[in-house]
């Protein structure tokens, strides 16, 4: 069976750097930090008092008050980013075969805000079981995918991926596979997260996973820096519209790039820590290259998982050198979480968009906040430090790894008609 080619025809984003793709990309290439003191709750008693919140986002700009009450914040982010992506893709919703349009859209945690509010109200009401009828629909991780399908009438495959911080890349790889196997013409894929709430910050504090550098919160997300002390929590959503190439060409669609390969693997090592020798990361990148029928030296840019955790950055750097050999010193690498923070289940989607725009504009966004080299990390790899770098980017690989040992890589390639 000959596999079909898959194009990227639409993009949408809600991020700590901007609430659309243009503003998000401008923030990336200009090296803007999205980290600020937390405003969503009083964080004074928490070890971490900062995060990368979405800014200037007014829900009533997108939904009336009655409709908005149906959705958790993570679903609102998902619907807004998806609306941008579908408009960007430019297909006629009245003419497209909706039986052949699928949705795979995930969240690492789901409706955390709703869960917290519902349980808190229960305890503060003297245990009166008066739960909102939307309580369950608002918290479940698949509901964003469901609402996207309902909103646009898409009747193709519809489900959610839940693979922690690898969720959105998992969704993109799944959508890619369904299209190239001929199971759909178009797929809406991505991820959303809204976890800047007390249990989110407190829970990750208890795990020693997030930075506690309150004194320098603007620069606390420091991937690959020796002084890194954990990731900075982010929030938002990213949506990618994938389309069978001939279908896209037949309607004259703008094609941002092609998806040419996807890799999957497991660390099979620890629930939160990566394998110290990068075994899972090595395997997933090799699998993606093999799937794309590409040699390592054909990759120009890697958007790394790069969370700024002490163990994770070392493991990923080791894996890149082992997979790419001498070419590891010729390609560009950047950790855009240094600017956006870590969007958990949405990270892979916004980082896919960064990779696609790097191809589109031949610009690699930077890794910011780097000050002190870590002797455990090869200093000869090009981490694109401090400022964006211009270079030809024909092919980009994006890595995302999740708690539980879930690893996904996706490869995008410049489209040449």
CORZI-V93995 format. One record per residue. N is the residue number from 1. RES is the residue in one letter. PHI is phi in degrees with one decimal (* if undefined). BURIAL is # if it has 9 or more other C-alpha atoms within 8 Angstrom, else .. D_FIRST is the distance of its C-alpha to the first C-alpha in whole Angstrom. Layout:
((N;RES;PHI;BURIAL;D_FIRST) (N;RES;PHI;BURIAL;D_FIRST))
This chain:
((1;X;*;.;0) (2;X;-82.9;.;4) (3;X;-76.1;.;6) (4;X;-80.5;#;9) (5;X;-86.2;#;13) (6;X;-125.8;#;15) (7;X;-107.4;#;19) (8;X;-99.3;#;22) (9;X;-121.1;#;25) (10;X;-152.2;#;27) (11;X;-138.9;#;30) (12;X;-148.8;#;32) (13;X;-153.2;#;35) (14;X;-128.3;#;38) (15;X;-140.3;#;39) (16;X;-66.1;#;43) (17;X;-102.5;#;43) (18;X;164.2;#;42) (19;X;-101.4;#;41) (20;X;-158.0;#;38) (21;X;-64.7;#;36) (22;X;-60.1;.;39) (23;X;-67.7;#;41) (24;X;-59.7;#;39) (25;X;-63.8;#;38) (26;X;-60.2;.;42) (27;X;-62.7;#;43) (28;X;-63.4;#;40) (29;X;-69.6;#;41) (30;X;-95.9;#;45) (31;X;65.2;#;45) (32;X;-86.3;#;46) (33;X;-86.9;#;47) (34;X;-92.4;#;46) (35;X;-80.6;#;48) (36;X;-143.0;#;51) (37;X;-64.5;.;54) (38;X;-64.1;#;52) (39;X;-113.2;.;53) (40;X;-72.7;.;52) (41;X;-158.1;.;54) (42;X;-78.7;.;57) (43;X;-97.6;#;56) (44;X;-56.6;.;59) (45;X;-87.8;.;59) (46;X;-89.0;.;56) (47;X;-64.4;.;55) (48;X;-113.7;#;53) (49;X;-119.7;#;54) (50;X;-140.6;#;51) (51;X;-167.2;#;48) (52;X;-100.5;#;45) (53;X;-80.8;#;46) (54;X;-68.7;#;44) (55;X;-118.4;.;47) (56;X;62.4;.;49) (57;X;-105.4;.;46) (58;X;-107.3;.;48) (59;X;-55.9;.;46) (60;X;-73.5;.;48) (61;X;-73.6;.;47) (62;X;-118.7;.;44) (63;X;-139.6;.;45) (64;X;-73.1;.;48) (65;X;-60.2;.;50) (66;X;-65.6;.;49) (67;X;-67.5;.;45) (68;X;-59.4;#;45) (69;X;-66.4;.;47) (70;X;-76.9;.;44) (71;X;-114.6;#;42) (72;X;-72.8;#;42) (73;X;-59.6;#;42) (74;X;-63.9;#;39) (75;X;-71.7;#;37) (76;X;-60.3;#;40) (77;X;-57.6;#;38) (78;X;-62.2;#;35) (79;X;-66.5;#;35) (80;X;-68.9;#;37) (81;X;-65.3;#;34) (82;X;-70.0;#;32) (83;X;-60.4;#;34) (84;X;-63.0;#;34) (85;X;-64.8;#;31) (86;X;-67.6;#;30) (87;X;-63.0;#;33) (88;X;-64.3;#;32) (89;X;-68.4;#;28) (90;X;73.4;.;30) (91;X;-85.8;#;28) (92;X;-80.6;.;30) (93;X;-64.7;.;30) (94;X;-83.2;.;31) (95;X;-104.0;.;29) (96;X;-68.4;.;25) (97;X;-77.2;.;23) (98;X;-70.0;#;25) (99;X;-67.9;.;22) (100;X;-110.4;#;20) (101;X;-114.5;#;22) (102;X;-108.2;#;22) (103;X;-135.3;#;24) (104;X;-131.1;#;24) (105;X;-141.6;#;27) (106;X;-121.4;#;29) (107;X;-150.8;#;33) (108;X;-67.7;#;34) (109;X;-123.3;#;37) (110;X;90.2;#;37) (111;X;-81.1;#;41) (112;X;-63.4;#;43) (113;X;-60.5;#;46) (114;X;-65.9;#;46) (115;X;-61.4;#;46) (116;X;-61.1;#;49) (117;X;-63.3;.;51) (118;X;-63.6;#;50) (119;X;-69.5;.;51) (120;X;-62.9;.;54) (121;X;-61.6;.;55) (122;X;-62.0;#;55) (123;X;-67.0;#;58) (124;X;-83.5;.;60) (125;X;-101.6;.;60) (126;X;61.6;.;62) (127;X;64.8;.;59) (128;X;-81.2;.;59) (129;X;-80.4;.;55) (130;X;-108.2;.;55) (131;X;-82.3;.;51) (132;X;-62.6;.;50) (133;X;-61.8;.;47) (134;X;-91.7;.;45) (135;X;-55.6;#;45) (136;X;-66.9;.;42) (137;X;-57.5;.;40) (138;X;-79.2;#;41) (139;X;-94.2;#;40) (140;X;-71.5;#;37) (141;X;-74.2;#;34) (142;X;-93.2;#;32) (143;X;-70.2;#;34) (144;X;-62.9;#;33) (145;X;-59.9;#;30) (146;X;-62.5;#;31) (147;X;-65.2;#;34) (148;X;-61.2;#;31) (149;X;-59.5;#;29) (150;X;-66.0;.;33) (151;X;-60.4;.;34) (152;X;-109.1;.;31) (153;X;75.5;.;30) (154;X;-78.2;#;27) (155;X;-109.3;#;25) (156;X;-75.5;#;22) (157;X;-52.0;#;21) (158;X;-143.5;#;24) (159;X;-166.2;#;26) (160;X;-116.1;#;27) (161;X;-99.5;#;27) (162;X;-136.4;#;30) (163;X;-137.1;#;29) (164;X;53.9;#;33) (165;X;-75.0;#;33) (166;X;-94.5;#;29) (167;X;-53.1;#;28) (168;X;-69.5;#;28) (169;X;-68.4;#;25) (170;X;-53.9;#;24) (171;X;-62.8;#;23) (172;X;-65.6;#;22) (173;X;-64.8;#;19) (174;X;-61.5;#;18) (175;X;-61.0;#;18) (176;X;-55.8;#;16) (177;X;-66.8;.;13) (178;X;-61.7;#;14) (179;X;-68.6;#;13) (180;X;-70.9;#;10) (181;X;-87.0;.;9) (182;X;83.5;#;10) (183;X;-84.9;.;13) (184;X;-160.8;#;16) (185;X;-91.4;#;17) (186;X;-138.0;#;20) (187;X;-134.9;#;21) (188;X;-98.5;#;24) (189;X;-134.4;#;24) (190;X;164.7;#;27) (191;X;-157.7;#;30) (192;X;-145.0;#;34) (193;X;-153.6;#;37) (194;X;-147.1;#;41) (195;X;-117.7;#;43) (196;X;-84.8;#;46) (197;X;-134.3;#;48) (198;X;-53.4;.;51) (199;X;-66.6;.;48) (200;X;-66.1;#;46) (201;X;-68.3;#;48) (202;X;-63.6;#;50) (203;X;-66.4;.;47) (204;X;-70.4;#;46) (205;X;-60.4;#;49) (206;X;-62.1;.;50) (207;X;-85.4;.;47) (208;X;60.6;.;48) (209;X;-96.8;#;45) (210;X;-108.0;#;46) (211;X;-64.9;#;49) (212;X;-116.2;#;52) (213;X;-81.5;#;54) (214;X;-63.4;#;55) (215;X;-68.7;.;58) (216;X;-130.4;.;55) (217;X;-63.3;#;53) (218;X;-64.4;#;51) (219;X;-115.5;#;50) (220;X;-71.9;#;49) (221;X;-82.8;#;46) (222;X;-126.6;#;46) (223;X;-56.1;#;42) (224;X;71.5;#;43) (225;X;-83.4;#;47) (226;X;-61.3;.;49) (227;X;-89.4;.;51) (228;X;-60.5;#;48) (229;X;-137.8;#;49) (230;X;129.1;#;46) (231;X;-82.2;#;43) (232;X;-106.5;#;45) (233;X;-65.2;#;43) (234;X;-122.8;#;42) (235;X;-152.5;#;40) (236;X;136.2;#;38) (237;X;-154.8;#;35) (238;X;-140.1;#;32) (239;X;-130.9;#;29) (240;X;-123.9;#;26) (241;X;-95.6;#;24) (242;X;-105.1;#;21) (243;X;-147.7;#;19) (244;X;-59.3;#;15) (245;X;-57.0;#;17) (246;X;-65.7;.;17) (247;X;-63.7;#;18) (248;X;-64.2;#;21) (249;X;-64.5;.;22) (250;X;-64.9;.;22) (251;X;-104.2;.;25) (252;X;69.3;.;26) (253;X;-70.1;#;26) (254;X;-75.2;.;27) (255;X;-112.6;#;25) (256;X;-73.5;#;26) (257;X;-171.2;#;23) (258;X;-107.4;#;20) (259;X;-91.4;#;18) (260;X;-119.0;#;17) (261;X;-168.5;#;17) (262;X;-140.2;#;18) (263;X;-121.7;#;20) (264;X;-138.2;#;22) (265;X;-163.3;#;24) (266;X;-127.9;.;28) (267;X;-72.5;#;31) (268;X;49.2;.;32) (269;X;-133.2;.;36) (270;X;-157.4;#;38) (271;X;-69.0;.;38) (272;X;-127.1;.;39) (273;X;-87.3;#;39) (274;X;-75.1;#;36) (275;X;-63.4;#;36) (276;X;-61.1;.;39) (277;X;-96.7;.;37) (278;X;71.5;#;34) (279;X;-57.0;#;32) (280;X;-66.8;#;29) (281;X;-66.9;#;30) (282;X;-61.2;#;29) (283;X;-64.2;#;26) (284;X;-67.5;#;24) (285;X;-68.8;#;25) (286;X;-62.9;#;23) (287;X;-64.1;#;20) (288;X;-66.2;#;20) (289;X;-62.7;#;20) (290;X;-63.7;#;18) (291;X;-62.9;#;15) (292;X;-83.8;#;16) (293;X;56.2;.;16) (294;X;-117.8;.;20) (295;X;-88.3;.;23) (296;X;-52.8;#;26) (297;X;-71.7;.;28) (298;X;-88.7;.;26) (299;X;-86.6;#;27) (300;X;-100.0;#;30) (301;X;-146.0;#;31) (302;X;-120.1;#;30) (303;X;-88.9;#;32) (304;X;-81.0;#;33) (305;X;-61.6;#;33) (306;X;39.1;#;37) (307;X;-85.5;#;39) (308;X;80.1;#;42) (309;X;-86.3;#;43) (310;X;-56.8;#;45) (311;X;-85.9;#;42) (312;X;-62.8;#;39) (313;X;-65.5;#;39) (314;X;-64.3;#;40) (315;X;-59.1;#;37) (316;X;-68.3;#;35) (317;X;-63.2;#;37) (318;X;-60.0;#;37) (319;X;-63.3;#;33) (320;X;-61.9;#;32) (321;X;-64.4;#;35) (322;X;-68.8;.;33) (323;X;-76.8;#;29) (324;X;-99.1;#;30) (325;X;57.8;.;33) (326;X;-63.3;.;36) (327;X;-67.9;#;33) (328;X;-57.7;#;34) (329;X;-93.0;#;37) (330;X;-109.1;#;36) (331;X;-87.8;#;34) (332;X;-97.5;#;35) (333;X;-126.9;#;35) (334;X;-147.9;#;37) (335;X;-111.6;#;37) (336;X;-73.6;#;38) (337;X;-64.7;#;39) (338;X;-62.0;#;42) (339;X;-106.5;#;43) (340;X;-89.5;#;41) (341;X;72.4;#;42) (342;X;-104.3;#;39) (343;X;-87.6;#;37) (344;X;50.8;#;36) (345;X;-66.6;#;33) (346;X;-97.6;#;33) (347;X;-56.6;#;33) (348;X;-61.8;#;29) (349;X;-72.5;#;29) (350;X;-71.3;#;32) (351;X;-76.9;#;31) (352;X;-63.6;#;28) (353;X;-62.5;#;30) (354;X;-60.6;#;32) (355;X;-66.8;#;29) (356;X;-66.0;#;28) (357;X;-70.4;#;32) (358;X;-61.9;#;32) (359;X;-66.9;#;29) (360;X;-62.5;#;31) (361;X;-107.5;.;34) (362;X;53.5;#;34) (363;X;-135.6;#;36) (364;X;-101.2;#;36) (365;X;-66.4;#;38) (366;X;-88.2;#;41) (367;X;-101.8;#;42) (368;X;-101.4;#;45) (369;X;71.0;#;48) (370;X;-87.3;#;48) (371;X;-128.5;.;51) (372;X;-120.2;.;51) (373;X;-63.0;#;49) (374;X;-104.7;#;48) (375;X;-63.2;.;48) (376;X;-81.1;.;46) (377;X;-116.8;#;43) (378;X;-58.0;.;42) (379;X;-80.8;.;44) (380;X;-91.4;.;43) (381;X;-77.2;#;40) (382;X;-90.8;#;40) (383;X;-85.2;#;40) (384;X;52.0;#;41) (385;X;-75.2;#;44) (386;X;75.3;#;46) (387;X;-132.4;#;45) (388;X;-61.1;#;42) (389;X;-124.3;#;41) (390;X;-82.7;.;39) (391;X;-165.8;.;37) (392;X;-68.7;.;33) (393;X;-119.3;#;31) (394;X;-87.7;#;27) (395;X;-142.6;#;25) (396;X;-131.0;#;27) (397;X;-116.6;#;26) (398;X;-119.8;#;27) (399;X;-103.8;#;28) (400;X;-142.1;#;29) (401;X;-127.2;#;31) (402;X;-126.3;#;32) (403;X;-50.8;#;35) (404;X;96.3;#;34) (405;X;83.6;#;32) (406;X;-83.0;#;29) (407;X;-126.0;#;27) (408;X;-137.1;#;25) (409;X;-130.9;#;24) (410;X;-133.1;#;22) (411;X;-118.2;#;22) (412;X;-112.5;#;22) (413;X;-135.2;#;22) (414;X;-58.8;#;25) (415;X;-86.5;.;23) (416;X;-118.3;.;24) (417;X;-57.9;.;23))
